[in-house]
Amino acid sequence: MQQQELSGIIKIAPQSPGVYFFKNEQRRVIYIGKAANLRARLRSYAQGGWKDDMVREADTVEWKELSSDIEALITESSYIKTHKPKYNLVMRDDKNYFFVAFSRDIFPRIYLTHQPGTDKQAHAIGPFTDGAAIKRVVTLLRRTFPYCTCPPKPKHKRKCVNAQIGKCLGFCCTNMPILPANKKLYTANLAAIKKVLTGKTKTLARELVVRMERAARAQHYEEARLLRDQIASLARIFEHQPYLQNDMAAERERALRLLAELLQLEHPPLRIECFDISHHQGSSSVASMAVFAGGMPAKDQYRKFIIKTVTGVDDFASLAEVVSRRLRRDDWPRPDLIIIDGGKGQLSAVVKLAEKHHIPIASIAKREEELYIPNRRAPFPLKKLPDPLFNLITALRDEAHRFAISFHRARHRRLVVRQ
């Protein structure tokens, strides 16, 4: 696939969770991945690196939007198992991926493993590409469908700590007699977890509703309440909270650390301000200031500027005016880093202003895809930066440009109406 084709596809990709598929000319799936943000994830493939062979072989990339990060994780696992794509390394080296294993005990235990084949007495579900994420999912499911993690022997004389906080049913790791009703409840909990991990959550939800209604009709109200709570908890896990955003937070932290190393900063820049100039045929120039706090857009702190002292098209002078005005605002939080849209010339126009206030500064040249910093002759090619850092810098640039364009268009429309 040509980079131009890939870039065109990326532009129309949604910014939502989902699973994506790279396919070759024969329409065979050659690679499957998951993403909390499909567009951001696909953008990383345009950088080059270890995925080059796969991208070159690919003829197209498609995706399936899903409702949550957890659903994307589980759906990815299901599709990898079905399609066995050649570039998913799990087919050659299981140590790179995770499986959720269920032991063969009377009350089976659940644990994560890299190599499910080593324990022939266990049933395994997978592969899952993200160990931290699948561990988090299993932990969440345990709150709704408790199960045992204690060793099968020796048995406890009394309930374990997990049973006391609702993560274990209690009878599965004690010397209590094995009652048919207890065994049935435990088996039902494990069956529910297996359904979720194999992508059958909707089927499970329907079954729980049927069982709840049946229990209510039979006046088994305690059982009906338990099933009602399980239904509500299952819905919360998948519909309301992007639990796997923890992974994105870790990536943002890594990106900030990498940026600090690249720019030789003492600390990661927690507040970054990015400036962009926009104008229309040399008139009504405006500027934007996008703000990222902790690696995330802080849209309530974005600011707009109307260029006041510059006549005609002069990005250098316009940037100097805007940065100067911003740095005079003592009532705004102090930035840890300023980034401007432009190349070496734009950087030179404002570097002394930033240095006067002891604020690090850099510039991004959009066309050349390069990052310039003071006192360094050669820029950093963005495509050669690590994925997290590339994603952070391009997100900053794109957000500042988007904000500037939207402000300029709105202002231009108002000026036309007044005329």
N, C-alpha and C positions, 0 to 999 in steps of 0.2 A: 504494500500500500504506500502510495506517495504521501509525503508529509503534508502536502497541500490538501489532499483528499481527507486525511485524518483531521487536519485543522478545521476543515469545513464541517465535518461530522461533529466535532467537539462543540462547535458553536450552537448546535441545535439540541445538544444533550441536556436533559433536565437536571436541575440542582436538587435532586431528591434521592432517597435511598433506592438501591436496586442492585441488580446483577447484570453484568455485561458479557457479551460473547464475541470474540474475534473468530471470523470464519474465513476459510480459504476460497479459491475460485470454484471448488466443487461443493461449496456451501457446507462443508464439514466444519464443526466447531473445533478449533485448535487451542483455544484458551478461554477460561472462564474466571471472572473475578467478581468481587462484591465491592460496594462503595456506599458510604454514608451520603456522599454527594457525587453523583455520576459524572457530572461535567468536570469537577475538580480532579477526580481520579483519572479520567481519560486524558486530561491535559498532560499528565505526567508521562504518558507514552510518546508524546511529541518531543521529549527531551533527548532521547537516545540513551543507550546504556545496554544493560544485559538483555533487554527485551527486543533489541534490534532485529534479530532473526525472526522472531514471531511477527513483529509488525510488518516486515518486508513480505513475509509469506501471506499475511492476511489480505483478503480482498475487500472486506467490510467489517464493521463492528455494529452490533445491535445491542439492545438492552431491554430489560423488563423492570419497570418501576414497581416498587413495593412500598408498603405502608410504614415500615420501620427498619432500623438497622438490624435488629434481631431477626426479622423475617428475611432480610438479605443474607445474613450469615447462614441461616438454615437452608434457604433456597439454593445458595451457591453450593453447599455440600451435596444436596440432592442432585443437582445438575452435573457436578463433577463425577459423581458415582455413575450417573446414567451415560454421559457422553465420553468419559475417559479421554479428555483432550490431551494431545501430545505434549503441550507445553506446561501443563500442570504437573509439577515435579513429583507430586504424590504418587504418580504411577511408576516412578523410578526409585523414589527414596521416601519411605513412610516417615522417617525421622523428622521431616520438615513439617509434618501436619499432626493433628490431634484426632483421637477417637474417644467417644464416651463409651466406656465398657460397663457391662452389667454382669456381676458374678452369678454363679449357678447355685448359690446358697439357698436355703429354705426361705430366708428373707434376703434377697439379693442386695448387694452393695453397689454403689455407682462410683466410678473413678475415671480419671483421664489417663490416657496412655498414648505413646507415639507408635507402638508396635503391637497392634491387637492380636496378631497371630501367635505371640509368645505364650499367651494364656488360652489354651484350647477349651478351658472350662468357662470362658466368658463370652458373652454376646456383645458385639461392638457396633456402634453407629458412627458413621463419618464417611469421608474425612472432613475435618474442619480446619480452615486455613489460619485461624486466629485463636491461639490457645487462651489468651487472657479473656477474650470475648466469650468463648464457649464456656469457660469456667464461670464467668459472671452469669450467663444464662442459666446454667445448671443450679447455681446458688439461688437465683431468683425463683426457679421452679420448685426448689426444695421448700420454700416458704409456703407454697400453695399445695404441694403434694409431698409431704414429709417422707423421708426414707432414712435408712440406717447407714452410717459410715464406720461404726465400731467393728473391730475384728470379730470374726464369727466365734472365736474362743479366746479366752474364757468368757463366760457370760457374767453380766453384772448382777449383783444382788438387788439393786434398786435401779430406778431409771437414771439414764445418763444425763449429762448437762444439756445436750442437744434436745433431749425429750422435754426437759423442763422449760425450754424456750420455744418449743413448737416446731423444731426442725427434725424431730424423730418421733415415731409413733410410740416408742417406749417399750412395747412388748417384744420387739424384734431383737433386742440385745440383752434381755434379762432371762432369768431362769423360770419365767412364767410358762405354764403349759401352752402349747400351740393350739389356739382355738380356731376353728374354721372361719368364723366371722372376722377375726384379726387377719388371718392369711388372705382372705378375700379383699379386705380393705387395702392391705399392703400391695397386693398384686394389681389392684385397680390404680393405685398411685403410680406405680412403675409403668403401667401400660399408658397412662396419660402422658408421662414424661417422654416415653418412646414416640408417641404420636406427634408431640411437639417437635422433637428433634428430627423427625423424618418428614416434616412439612405438612402434617395432617392436623394442624391446629383447628381449622374450621370444622373438620369432622368431629374432633374431640369436643368442641364447644356445643355442637348439636347434640351429641350423646349426653353431655352433662345436663343440658336443658331437659331432655327426655327423662333422665333419671330423677331430676329434681321434681318434675311434675308428677311422676309416678309415686315418689315418696310422699309428696304433699297429699295426693288423693288417698293414699293408704294411711294418712295421719301420722306418718313417721317424720315429725316436724324437725327433730334434731338433725336427721340425715338431710332433709330438704334444705335446712339453713346452711349446713356444711357445703352442699353442692352449689347453693346460691353464691356463697363466698368464693368458692373456687372459680366459678364462672366470671365473677367480677374481677378477681385477681388476675386471671388469665387475660382478660380484656385490657387491664391496666398495663400489663407487661408489654403487650404488642401495639397498643394504640396510643398511649399517652406519654411515654417517656422514652427518649432515644438513649437507652442505657449504654450503647456502644459508643456514644460520643466521648466517653472517657478515653478511648483510643485516639480520637481526634485531638483531645486536649493534650495528650502526651506528645502527639506530633507537633502541635503548636509550640509546646515548651521546648522541644528539640530544635525546632526552626529558629526560635529566638536565641537559643544558645549558639547555634551555628552562625547566626547573623552577628552575634557579639564576637565570636572568634574571627570571622571574616573581616570585620571592621576594627578589630583590636580594641573592643570596648571593655571596660572593667566589669560591667554587668549586662545581662540581657536587656534590651530596650523594651520596657513594658509599655511605654506610650510612644507610638510612632505616628508622625504627621506627614502626610503625602500631599504635595501641591501640584496642581495642573492648571494650565492656561487654556482658555477657549475663546475663539473670536470668529466672526463671520465677515469675510472679505474686507478685513482690516478695520472693522468697526465694532463697537459695543463689546470690547474685550472684558472678560470676566475670569475669575479664578476660583478654584475650589480647594478646600482643605479637608481631606478624609482622615479620620483618626482610627487607628487600631490600638486597642488596649488589651494586653495579654495575648496578642495574636488574633484578636477578633474585632470586627468592625464595631465601633462605638458611635452609632449613627446620630445619637442625640448630641454628640459633640462636633459633628461636621459643621463647617463654616463656609459662607459664600462671600466673595469679594467682587466689587465693581472697580475696575481699574480707573484711577482718577487722574494720574499725573503723566500718563504716557499717551502720545498721539500716534495713530497708525499701528502697524504690526511690529512689535518689538518684544519678543518673548523674554529676552534677557532683562530689559528694563522693567517689564511687567512683573517678572518673578522677584526682582529686587524690591520693587514696591510692596508686593504682597507679603514677602517674608519679613520685611522691615516692619510693616504694620502689625503683623502677627506677634513679633517679638517684643513689641511695645506693650502688648496686653498682659500686664502682670496679674490680672484677675483670672486668666486662663491657666490650667495646669501646665507645668513646664514639660516640654517634650524630651524624651531620652534620645530621640533620633529624628532628623528631618530628611525626607526623601523628596526630590523634585522630579518632575517629568522633563526629560531632556538629556542631552549629552554633555560633553566636556565643557562646551561654551556656557550652557545654562548653569552648570555647577560653578564655574569660575565667577559668574555674575553675582552669586549669593554666598560664596564660601566665607568671605570676610565677615559678613553679618553673623553667620552662625558661630564662627570662631570667637567673635567679640563676646558672645553670650556663652561660650564654652559648651556648645551643643554640637554633637557629631552630625555630619551631613553626607548625603550621597545622592546620585542621580541615576535615573533609568532611561536609557535610549530605547524607545519602543521599536523603531524600525530595525536597528541592529541587534536588539535583544541583549544589551550589555549594561552592566552596572559600573558606574564610575565613582571613585572616591578621591578625596584630596591627596596630593603628594604621591600619587601612583600613576605612572604614565599609561600603562596598559589596563584596560577595563577587564572586569570579570564577565565572561560569556555566561548568560543565564542558564543556557541549556546544559552547562557542565556542572552546575551547582547540585547538591543533593536534593532529592525530591521535596522534602519538607520545606527547605529554604526557597526553592524555586516557586513552590505553591504560595508561600507567604508573600514573596516579593511581587509576583505577578498579580496576586489578589489585591495588594495595596495599589499597584499601578492602575489596574482595571477599575477599581472602585473610585479612585480619584478622578479618572478620566470620565467615567459614567456620570459622576456627580457634577463635574464641570459642564459636560455636554447638556445634561438635563436642565441645569440652571441657565445656561446660555440660550437654549431653545425657548424656555419660558420667558426669559427677558426679551428676546428678539420678537416673540409674538406680541408682547405688550407694546413694544416700540412701534411695530407695524400698525397695531390697532390705533395708537395715538395719532399716527400720521394720517 
